[in-house]
Amino acid sequence: MIVFKFGGASVNSAAAVRNMADIVSRYKEQRLAVVVSAMGKTTNRLERMVPGVANPDEVPELLAELQEYHMAIVKELFDDGNNEVYNAVNELFEQLRHAVDSAPSPTPQGYNADYDRVVSFGELISTTIISHYLNYIGLHNQWVDVRQIIITDTHHREGRVNWEATRQRTKVIGSMIDSGIMIVTQGFIAGATDGSTTTLGREGSDYSAAILSHCLGAESMTIWKDVPGFLNADPKYFNNTVKISQIPYNEAIELAYYGASVIHPKTAKPLQNSNIKLHIRSFVEPEAEGSTVGPYDRIEPVTPLYIFRNQQVLLSIMPKDFSFIAEDNLQIIFGTLADIGVRVNMMQNSALSFSVVVDDNTQLLDSMTTKLGHQFRVRYNRGLQLITIRNYTQEVIDSIVNHRPILLEQRSRSTVQVLVTEG
């Protein structure tokens, strides 16, 4: 049994959906589970509709644009006016409209739950269209609501998987797959123990596929991307990238943790625990070999690897009283970050201050500064870039930093991280 994951770029148009279906058709004789993200940049638009950050005057227009975008894809895929898929997609948009309009007065505490409820519709809509289309062209499949399968706690926007409950629920779809039924389901989203919708972290569809691969005992998992494999750098920043043919599990986990965009940070661990190989292949050139994460001793080929995180914020946190940044203060700071749901990308402390680098999110930043401001002085700088380099040399660092002032720097034997202004 194999698990495929298709991201937003691989299903962002009718032509892309046809291409995705062509790839799936090549494996129709195998037992297959297909995990799909929201189409194109749908999640970005949905994020702008979340109560607390949404401009109420913009929401109707955003909804209309999003519905028009998806309906244009439906019309191009189903040239006979398939009423069933039209009705299903329209019903989901009605539910989305209700989720946006009926949300209670937004609060910082409720933002994360509102976020999960609203953005989850991207995956529900995309998989509804794709499942109907695959059936339409003879690739028979069963649409599955993954919120009934992957179970998490109630920690919204970064749900923690309840592995035992998820294993039990996964047996249902495992039996279906064993009987020859292809499964189409959603990435990124899950269901909490209280029945609410949760998400697994931004770009979490990879992790969804890894969870299912682990629980189903898959032979392999494949992520279909718009790049030829795991590259040593983002092609947006480098003209001459190097494709990495093989990556050890631990190295993939490290690179994803630092922000490598090819896979979600949590993806490799469930696969490593079950010794499941992860293939990263191009949906543009599906015959190409791609890259493989597996039980290897080293990266091949050995080369510097570059990871860039833009729109970073540097928070400097200092005691208001005569105390120092010691364990008691760190406990308060980390507890606050965990409660709000903020992921730390880099941190550094001295006797009198604690510095932390996080993604720029106005809603969460306001909550952080308000809560921490009761006991600490908090200052922050925005518009920063966090650069991570594996297998670095000083020459490589100098060429990437390019004379920009370094606000924060950390080095280990194999990795350097520098925080600079965005260039």
C-alpha positions as CSV (number, residue, x, y, z in Angstrom):
1,M,0.0,0.0,0.0
2,I,1.3,3.5,-0.9
3,V,0.3,7.0,0.1
4,F,0.5,10.0,-2.2
5,K,0.3,13.6,-1.2
6,F,-0.5,16.4,-3.6
7,G,0.0,20.0,-2.6
8,G,-1.8,23.1,-3.6
9,A,0.3,23.8,-6.7
10,S,-0.4,20.3,-8.1
11,V,-4.2,21.0,-8.1
12,N,-4.4,24.7,-8.7
13,S,-6.3,24.5,-12.0
14,A,-8.3,22.1,-14.1
15,A,-5.2,21.2,-16.2
16,A,-3.3,20.5,-12.9
17,V,-6.1,18.3,-11.7
18,R,-6.0,16.3,-14.9
19,N,-2.3,15.9,-14.6
20,M,-2.7,14.8,-11.0
21,A,-5.3,12.3,-12.2
22,D,-3.0,11.0,-14.9
23,I,-0.3,10.3,-12.2
24,V,-2.8,8.5,-10.0
25,S,-4.0,6.4,-13.0
26,R,-0.5,5.0,-13.4
27,Y,-0.8,3.4,-9.9
28,K,-4.5,2.4,-10.1
29,E,-3.6,-1.3,-9.7
30,Q,-1.9,-0.6,-6.4
31,R,-3.6,-0.1,-3.0
32,L,-3.5,3.7,-2.7
33,A,-4.4,6.5,-0.4
34,V,-4.4,10.0,-1.8
35,V,-4.0,13.0,0.5
36,V,-4.7,16.5,-1.1
37,S,-4.2,20.1,0.0
38,A,-6.3,23.1,-0.7
39,M,-6.2,24.3,-4.3
40,G,-3.5,26.9,-5.1
41,K,-3.4,29.8,-2.6
42,T,-6.8,29.1,-1.2
43,T,-5.6,28.8,2.4
44,N,-4.0,32.3,2.2
45,R,-7.4,33.7,1.2
46,L,-9.3,31.8,3.9
47,E,-6.8,33.2,6.5
48,R,-8.0,36.7,5.6
49,M,-11.6,35.7,6.5
50,V,-10.9,34.5,10.0
51,P,-12.7,36.5,12.6
52,G,-10.4,38.8,14.5
53,V,-8.3,39.6,11.4
54,A,-10.9,39.8,8.7
55,N,-12.1,43.1,7.4
56,P,-15.9,42.5,7.4
57,D,-16.2,44.7,4.3
58,E,-13.8,42.5,2.3
59,V,-15.2,39.1,3.3
60,P,-18.1,38.9,0.9
61,E,-15.8,39.7,-2.0
62,L,-13.2,37.2,-0.9
63,L,-15.9,34.5,-0.6
64,A,-17.2,35.3,-4.1
65,E,-13.8,35.2,-5.6
66,L,-13.0,31.9,-4.0
67,Q,-16.2,30.3,-5.0
68,E,-15.8,31.6,-8.6
69,Y,-12.2,30.2,-8.7
70,H,-13.3,26.7,-7.6
71,M,-16.5,26.7,-9.8
72,A,-14.4,27.6,-12.9
73,I,-12.3,24.5,-12.2
74,V,-15.5,22.4,-11.8
75,K,-17.0,23.7,-15.0
76,E,-13.8,22.9,-17.0
77,L,-13.5,19.4,-15.5
78,F,-17.2,18.4,-15.8
79,D,-18.3,19.4,-19.2
80,D,-21.7,17.7,-18.9
81,G,-22.9,19.8,-16.0
82,N,-22.5,17.2,-13.3
83,N,-25.1,18.4,-10.8
84,E,-23.8,16.2,-7.9
85,V,-20.4,17.9,-7.7
86,Y,-21.9,21.4,-8.2
87,N,-24.3,20.8,-5.4
88,A,-21.6,19.4,-3.1
89,V,-19.3,22.3,-3.7
90,N,-22.0,24.9,-3.3
91,E,-23.1,23.3,0.0
92,L,-19.5,23.6,1.3
93,F,-19.4,27.3,0.4
94,E,-22.7,27.8,2.2
95,Q,-21.2,26.1,5.3
96,L,-18.1,28.3,4.9
97,R,-20.2,31.5,4.7
98,H,-22.1,30.4,7.9
99,A,-18.7,29.7,9.7
100,V,-17.5,33.2,8.9
101,D,-20.8,35.0,9.6
102,S,-21.8,33.1,12.8
103,A,-18.5,33.3,14.6
104,P,-18.9,34.9,18.1
105,S,-17.2,38.2,18.8
106,P,-13.5,37.4,18.1
107,T,-11.1,37.3,21.1
108,P,-7.4,36.5,21.2
109,Q,-8.3,33.2,23.0
110,G,-10.8,32.2,20.3
111,Y,-8.7,33.1,17.3
112,N,-7.0,29.7,16.9
113,A,-10.3,27.8,17.0
114,D,-11.9,30.2,14.5
115,Y,-8.8,29.8,12.3
116,D,-9.1,26.1,12.2
117,R,-12.8,26.1,11.5
118,V,-12.5,28.5,8.6
119,V,-9.4,27.4,6.8
120,S,-10.4,23.7,6.9
121,F,-12.8,24.4,4.1
122,G,-9.9,24.7,1.6
123,E,-9.1,21.0,1.9
124,L,-12.8,19.9,2.1
125,I,-13.6,21.7,-1.1
126,S,-10.5,20.5,-3.1
127,T,-10.9,16.9,-2.2
128,T,-14.7,17.0,-3.0
129,I,-13.9,18.2,-6.5
130,I,-11.0,15.8,-7.0
131,S,-12.9,12.7,-5.7
132,H,-15.8,13.4,-8.0
133,Y,-13.5,14.0,-10.9
134,L,-11.6,10.7,-10.4
135,N,-14.8,8.8,-10.2
136,Y,-16.0,10.8,-13.3
137,I,-13.1,9.5,-15.4
138,G,-13.3,5.9,-14.1
139,L,-10.8,6.0,-11.2
140,H,-13.2,4.8,-8.6
141,N,-12.5,6.1,-5.1
142,Q,-14.1,6.9,-1.7
143,W,-14.0,10.4,-0.3
144,V,-13.1,10.3,3.4
145,D,-13.4,13.1,6.0
146,V,-10.0,12.9,7.7
147,R,-11.5,14.8,10.7
148,Q,-13.0,11.4,11.6
149,I,-9.7,9.6,11.2
150,I,-6.8,11.7,12.5
151,I,-7.7,12.6,16.1
152,T,-5.9,15.3,18.1
153,D,-6.2,17.2,21.3
154,T,-7.9,20.6,21.4
155,H,-4.7,22.5,20.8
156,H,-5.9,24.5,17.8
157,R,-3.6,25.5,14.9
158,E,-1.0,22.9,16.1
159,G,-3.1,19.9,17.0
160,R,-1.2,17.1,18.9
161,V,-2.0,13.7,17.5
162,N,-3.7,11.2,19.7
163,W,-1.9,8.2,18.2
164,E,-3.9,5.4,19.8
165,A,-7.3,6.9,18.7
166,T,-5.9,7.6,15.3
167,R,-4.6,4.0,14.8
168,Q,-8.0,2.7,15.8
169,R,-9.9,5.0,13.4
170,T,-7.4,4.3,10.6
171,K,-8.4,0.6,10.6
172,V,-11.6,1.6,8.9
173,I,-9.9,3.0,5.8
174,G,-7.2,0.3,6.0
175,S,-9.9,-2.3,5.4
176,M,-11.3,-0.2,2.5
177,I,-7.9,0.1,0.8
178,D,-7.2,-3.7,1.3
179,S,-10.5,-4.4,-0.5
180,G,-9.2,-2.4,-3.5
181,I,-10.9,0.9,-2.8
182,M,-8.8,4.0,-3.4
183,I,-9.1,6.6,-0.7
184,V,-9.1,10.4,-1.3
185,T,-8.8,12.5,1.8
186,Q,-7.6,15.9,3.2
187,G,-4.2,17.0,4.4
188,F,-3.6,19.6,7.1
189,I,-6.9,19.2,9.0
190,A,-7.9,16.8,11.8
191,G,-10.6,16.4,14.4
192,A,-10.3,17.1,18.1
193,T,-11.5,14.9,20.9
194,D,-14.3,17.4,21.6
195,G,-15.6,17.2,18.0
196,S,-14.1,20.5,16.8
197,T,-11.9,20.9,13.8
198,T,-8.2,21.3,14.3
199,T,-5.2,21.8,12.0
200,L,-1.7,20.3,12.2
201,G,0.3,23.4,11.5
202,R,0.8,25.5,8.4
203,E,1.7,23.3,5.4
204,G,0.7,20.3,7.5
205,S,-0.6,18.1,4.6
206,D,2.8,16.3,4.5
207,Y,2.4,15.5,8.1
208,S,-1.2,14.2,7.5
209,A,0.1,11.8,4.9
210,A,2.9,10.7,7.2
211,I,0.5,10.0,10.0
212,L,-1.7,7.9,7.7
213,S,1.4,6.1,6.2
214,H,2.6,5.2,9.7
215,C,-0.8,4.0,10.9
216,L,-1.6,2.1,7.7
217,G,1.8,0.4,7.5
218,A,2.4,1.8,4.1
219,E,5.3,0.6,1.9
220,S,6.2,4.2,0.9
221,M,4.9,7.7,0.8
222,T,5.4,10.1,-2.1
223,I,5.1,13.9,-2.0
224,W,4.4,15.3,-5.5
225,K,6.0,18.8,-5.8
226,D,6.7,21.4,-8.5
227,V,10.5,20.8,-8.0
228,P,12.5,17.8,-9.1
229,G,13.2,16.7,-5.6
230,F,14.9,17.9,-2.4
231,L,17.0,20.8,-3.5
232,N,19.9,22.3,-1.5
233,A,18.3,25.8,-1.8
234,D,15.1,27.5,-2.8
235,P,15.2,28.1,-6.6
236,K,13.7,31.6,-5.9
237,Y,17.0,32.6,-4.3
238,F,19.5,30.5,-6.3
239,N,19.9,29.8,-10.0
240,N,22.1,26.8,-9.7
241,T,20.5,24.5,-7.1
242,V,21.7,20.9,-6.4
243,K,19.2,18.0,-6.1
244,I,19.9,15.8,-3.1
245,S,19.3,12.2,-4.2
246,Q,19.2,10.7,-0.7
247,I,18.7,12.2,2.8
248,P,18.9,10.3,6.1
249,Y,15.7,10.6,8.3
250,N,17.5,12.6,11.0
251,E,18.9,15.1,8.5
252,A,15.5,15.6,7.0
253,I,14.0,16.2,10.4
254,E,16.7,18.8,11.2
255,L,16.3,20.6,7.8
256,A,12.5,20.6,8.1
257,Y,12.8,22.0,11.7
258,Y,14.9,24.8,10.5
259,G,12.3,25.7,7.8
260,A,13.1,23.7,4.7
261,S,9.9,24.1,2.7
262,V,10.0,20.7,0.9
263,I,8.4,18.9,3.9
264,H,6.6,19.8,7.1
265,P,8.8,19.6,10.2
266,K,6.9,16.7,11.7
267,T,6.7,14.6,8.6
268,A,9.8,12.4,8.8
269,K,9.5,11.1,12.3
270,P,6.4,8.8,11.9
271,L,8.0,7.5,8.7
272,Q,11.4,6.9,10.5
273,N,9.6,5.0,13.3
274,S,8.1,2.6,10.8
275,N,11.1,2.6,8.4
276,I,8.9,3.9,5.5
277,K,10.8,5.6,2.7
278,L,9.6,9.1,1.6
279,H,9.9,9.9,-2.0
280,I,9.9,13.6,-3.2
281,R,9.0,13.7,-6.9
282,S,8.0,16.2,-9.6
283,F,4.4,16.3,-10.8
284,V,5.8,18.2,-13.8
285,E,8.1,15.3,-14.7
286,P,6.5,12.3,-13.0
287,E,8.9,9.8,-14.7
288,A,11.9,11.5,-13.0
289,E,13.5,9.7,-10.0
290,G,13.4,12.6,-7.5
291,S,14.8,12.3,-4.0
292,T,14.4,9.8,-1.2
293,V,14.4,10.2,2.6
294,G,15.3,6.9,4.2
295,P,17.7,4.9,6.5
296,Y,20.8,6.3,5.0
297,D,24.1,7.2,6.7
298,R,24.7,10.5,4.9
299,I,23.3,13.1,2.5
300,E,24.3,12.5,-1.1
301,P,25.8,14.6,-2.6
302,V,27.4,16.5,0.2
303,T,26.9,20.3,-0.4
304,P,25.9,23.4,1.6
305,L,22.1,23.6,2.2
306,Y,20.4,27.0,2.5
307,I,17.1,27.7,4.3
308,F,15.5,31.1,4.3
309,R,12.6,32.2,6.6
310,N,11.2,35.6,5.7
311,Q,8.8,37.9,7.7
312,Q,10.5,37.1,11.0
313,V,10.1,39.0,14.2
314,L,12.8,39.4,16.9
315,L,11.3,39.8,20.4
316,S,13.6,41.0,23.2
317,I,12.1,40.2,26.6
318,M,13.6,41.8,29.7
319,P,12.5,41.8,33.4
320,K,10.8,44.9,34.8
321,D,12.1,44.3,38.3
322,F,15.6,43.5,39.6
323,S,15.5,39.9,38.6
324,F,17.5,38.1,35.9
325,I,16.5,35.9,33.0
326,A,16.6,32.6,35.0
327,E,14.6,29.4,35.0
328,D,11.5,30.9,36.7
329,N,11.3,33.7,34.1
330,L,11.9,31.3,31.2
331,Q,9.1,29.1,32.5
332,I,6.7,32.0,32.3
333,I,7.9,33.0,28.8
334,F,7.7,29.5,27.3
335,G,4.4,28.9,29.0
336,T,3.0,32.0,27.4
337,L,4.3,31.1,24.0
338,A,2.8,27.6,24.3
339,D,-0.6,28.9,25.4
340,I,-0.8,31.3,22.5
341,G,0.4,28.7,20.0
342,V,3.7,30.4,18.8
343,R,6.5,28.4,17.3
344,V,10.0,29.5,18.2
345,N,12.4,29.5,15.2
346,M,15.5,30.7,17.2
347,M,16.2,31.8,20.7
348,Q,19.1,33.2,22.8
349,N,19.4,34.4,26.4
350,S,21.7,36.5,28.4
351,A,21.6,37.5,32.1
352,L,19.2,40.4,31.5
353,S,17.3,39.5,28.3
354,F,15.8,36.7,26.3
355,S,15.6,36.9,22.6
356,V,13.2,34.8,20.5
357,V,12.6,34.7,16.7
358,V,9.1,33.9,15.5
359,D,7.0,34.2,12.4
360,D,5.3,37.5,11.9
361,N,1.6,37.1,12.8
362,T,-0.1,40.3,14.0
363,Q,-2.8,38.6,15.9
364,L,-0.5,36.3,17.8
365,L,2.2,39.0,18.2
366,D,-0.4,41.3,19.9
367,S,-1.4,38.5,22.3
368,M,2.3,37.8,23.1
369,T,3.2,41.4,23.9
370,T,0.1,41.9,25.9
371,K,0.5,38.8,28.1
372,L,4.2,39.1,28.5
373,G,3.9,42.9,29.1
374,H,2.4,42.3,32.5
375,Q,5.8,41.1,33.9
376,F,8.4,42.0,31.3
377,R,9.4,44.8,29.0
378,V,9.0,43.6,25.4
379,R,10.5,45.1,22.3
380,Y,10.4,43.7,18.8
381,N,11.8,44.2,15.3
382,R,9.9,43.2,12.2
383,G,10.9,42.7,8.6
384,L,13.7,40.3,9.3
385,Q,15.1,37.2,7.5
386,L,16.4,34.0,9.3
387,I,19.0,32.2,7.3
388,T,20.1,28.7,8.1
389,I,23.1,27.1,6.4
390,R,24.1,23.4,6.8
391,N,27.7,22.4,5.9
392,Y,28.8,26.0,6.0
393,T,32.0,27.8,5.5
394,Q,32.8,31.5,6.4
395,E,33.0,32.3,2.8
396,V,29.5,30.9,2.2
397,I,28.2,32.9,5.2
398,D,29.7,36.1,4.0
399,S,28.3,35.7,0.5
400,I,24.8,35.1,1.7
401,V,24.7,37.8,4.4
402,N,26.1,40.3,1.9
403,H,27.2,43.0,4.4
404,R,23.8,43.2,6.1
405,P,24.0,43.7,9.9
406,I,23.5,40.5,11.9
407,L,21.1,40.9,14.7
408,L,21.5,37.4,16.1
409,E,23.8,34.5,15.3
410,Q,24.2,30.9,16.4
411,R,26.7,28.3,15.3
412,S,27.2,24.6,15.8
413,R,29.7,22.2,14.2
414,S,27.5,21.8,11.1
415,T,24.9,24.6,11.2
416,V,24.9,28.3,11.4
417,Q,21.8,30.6,11.8
418,V,21.9,34.3,11.2
419,L,19.1,36.8,11.6
420,V,19.4,39.8,9.3
421,T,17.2,42.5,7.7
422,E,15.3,41.3,4.7
423,G,17.3,42.1,1.6
